[in-house]
Amino acid sequence: MKKVKYKYGIIFDMDNTLLQSRIDFTGMKQAIFRLLTEYELCAYDFEWKGFTASQLIEMARQSGRLRPEVEALIWEAVTEFEKRGMYGANLEPYVPEVLEYLSHECHLVVLTNNAQEAAQEALHNTGIAHYFDYIVGREQMTVLKPSPSGIHYILRYYPDVPSERWMLVGDSWIDGKAAQDSNIRFAAYKGNIKEMEKWKVHPVLHINDMRELIQSLVWKTK
């Protein structure tokens, strides 16, 4: 944690928000689905394409029939897709400049459904890891996004910064859903508006250029 106690905080998603990730999420979901059907945790005609990878895994957990060794196989498959997709990833435009500015204004945290070690490696390789207080991965969550579990984990470390002074920046509806369920603001970065509406996610800000985050200052209106 930074020695400076800021009044505000911003949580960043990683893939397609900070990094130009090339993770094949469709392939990842299909691999998960195959394992779920192979171990009779899911029907073969289940419409898996309409769910996120985290939702498919949570569905298996909630069944009460997901054995530890099978879950380990699922996470091995997920991790392999993550490694391939993050290898050699570039930053989204203007990310370093924006983080440099914001790092003197508020607490900065990364929240990703990826493995913490893989996220740390990717952010170190792109030269931006030092801007963040914490890099929070799936190991720190009880349930992955769109659950608010990861945000709750972060907020507990900042008891002096109330939830209304936090904002999450991400590209997906799952980021927005996690933010809303934690009563913090959500800024959609290059987000799919129709998909946000489908999941009843209502960003306080839509941006297509990371510099707009500084220009709006919407996260410091309270």
N, C-alpha and C positions, 0 to 999 in steps of 0.2 A: 504494500500500500504506500502511496506517496505520503511524504511527510506533510506536505501542504494539505490543508483541509479546505477543499472547494465547496461551494454551496450547491453545485449542480453536477450532474453526471450524464454521460452518453454511453449507451451500450451499442456496439456494432455487431451485426451479423458478419460472417467472414466471406463465404462463397458468393460471388457475384455482387458483393457490396464493397468489400475491401479488395478482394482478389478477383481476377477474371478466371474463375474456376471453369474447368472442363469436365467436371464430374458427370458421368452418364447416369443420371438419376433414374431414368426409365429402365436401363439395364440393371441397376442396383435393385429396384423394386421387383423386377422380374426374377432376379436371383433369389431374393428373399421369398417370393411367392413359390418358387420351385421347391425350396427347402421346406416351407410350411406344408405344401401338399405332400411332399415325400414322407414327412413325419406325421401325416394325418392331422395337422393342426388347422387345415383350411380346405374347403371344397375346391375341386378342380375348376368349377364354373364360377368361382368367386371373381367379381369385377375389381381386380386389384389395381387397375390403372387409375382409378379415381381416388386413391389414397396415397399418402406420403409413406416413405420408408419407415419413419418413426411410428406412424399409425399402424402399419402392418405388424411391426414388432410388438407394439403395445397390445394389439388385439390378441396376439399369441400369448402374451403374458397373462392377460385377463382371463384366458381360457382355463388357466390353472393346470394346463397339461404340457407347458413348455419346460422340458428338462434342461438343466444347466449345460449339458454337453451339446445339446441342439442349439441353444442360444449362443454358445461359443462359436459354433459353425456359422451361424448367421452373422455374427459380428466380424468374423474372419472375412467373409464375403464382402461385407460393407467396407471394411478397412481397405481391402484391395482396390475397390472402386475409388475410394477417397485418395489413395496414394497415386493412382494413375491420373486422376483428375487434377490433383494439385501439383504434380511434378512440373517444374518450370513455369508455374503460373506467374502472370504479370499482374501488376496492380491496376486497379481502376484509375482512370484519369484524375489527377490532382489530389489523390489520397495523401501523399506525404505532406504537401503544403497545408492541407486542411488539418491534418492531425497535429502538425507543428503548432498551428495557431490555437487549436482547441486544447492542446495539452497544457497551455498556460491559463486556461479558463475554467476547466472542469475535470472531473475524474473520467477517465476513458477505460472501458472494459470491452473485451471481445466475448461474445456468447455464440458458440457454434455447436451443432449436433455432431460434428466430427470428433474424433479422438483428440484429447488434449495434446498429446505428444506430437501428433501429425500437424495440428494447428500451430503449435509453437514453432515447429521446424519451418513451416511455410511462411510464417510471419517474420522469422529471423532471416530466412533466405531472401525475402523481399525488402529487408531493412527497416521494418516498421514496428517490430516487437517492442522496442524500448519506449514507445509512446503510451503503452497500456499498463495500468495498475495490475490487471489480471487478464489471463487468457483462460476462459472457462470452457471446458469441453464436456462431452457427454458423461464422463466419469463423475462429474460434480452434480449431475441432475438425477433426480429419482425417476422422472419421466421426461423424454425429449420434447423439444418444441413440436407442436404448438402448445404444449403444456407450459404454464408459467413457472415451473419448478426451478429452472435455471436463473430466472430473474429474481425469484425469492431468495435463492442462494446468494446472489450478488448483493441484494439490498440489505441482507443481514450484516454484511461487512461495513455498511455505511449508515449506522443508526442516526447520524446527525443530518443525513440528506433525505428528506421525505420523498415519497414516491412521486408527488406532483412536480418534483424538480429533476426527474429523470426522463430521458427519451431513448427509445430504441430505434436504430436506423437499420433497415433491412429491405431486401428485394421481394420477399415472399409473404403470402398471406399468413404463413405459419408464424412469422416474426410478429406480424401485427396482432394475431390472435393471442400470442403469449403476452404481448405488451398490454393489450386491453384487459386481459384477465388478471394482470398485476396492477392495474390502475396507473400505468405510466403511458406517456405519449408515444406515438409511433409515426415515424417519417418513412414513407415508401420511396426507395431509391430505384428508379427505372422499373417500378412495379406494374404488374398487370392489373389495371383498374377493374376490369370485369370480374376477374378472379377474386379480387378483394371484396367486391360487392357480393359475390356469390356466398362468401364465408362471413359476411356481415362485419368486415373489417373496415374501419373508418380512420384513415390516416389524418393527422393534423396537417400534414405537409406531403406533397408529391414533388420529388426533385429528380432531374435527369443529369445534373451536374453537381458533383460533391461540393463545389464552392457555394452553392445555394444554401447549404447548411449554415454557413457562416453569415451569409447575407440576410437570412430570414430572422435569425436569433429567436425563433419561436420557442425554443426550449428554455429561454430565460425570461419568459413573460410573467413568471410568478416568483 
